[in-house]
Amino acid sequence: MRVPFSWLKEYVPELESPEVLEERLAGLGFETDRMERIFQIPSGVVFARVLEAHPISSTSLKRLVLDAGKVVEVVSGAGNA
């Protein structure tokens, strides 16, 4: 069975790391076949949904209204905005 460590950590907050969990499971007689690291979002990166996109005249820029947990406005030069 594949279970994200983050899920287990919600129920057992004292787990320090996946390696500690693996040791504890082995001590209880449970074999770990493998552990995989899954891509993690780097700190400081924010995902947002574009609510509105308005061109800024005389430029190639757009004013975007985003929902990133709160509504924010940004200026973007991205071609896919």
C-alpha positions, 0 to 999 in steps of 0.5 A: 500500500502506498501512503504519503508520509504527510498523512501519517504525520497528521495522525502521529505527529511525533514522527521525525522523518520517513526513515524513522518511520521505516525503522519503527515499522521494521521493529514491529515486523513490518517490511518496507519494500521501498520509499519514494520521494515525491516532488515537493513544492519549494517554499515560497512558491504560491499556486493561484487561480486566475480570476480575471486578466486585463491587458495594460494598454501600450504594453504586452503586460496584463493585470491579473486578479488571482485567488491564492487563498486570498484575492490579490492583483499582480502584473504579468508578462507571461504569454499564457496569462 
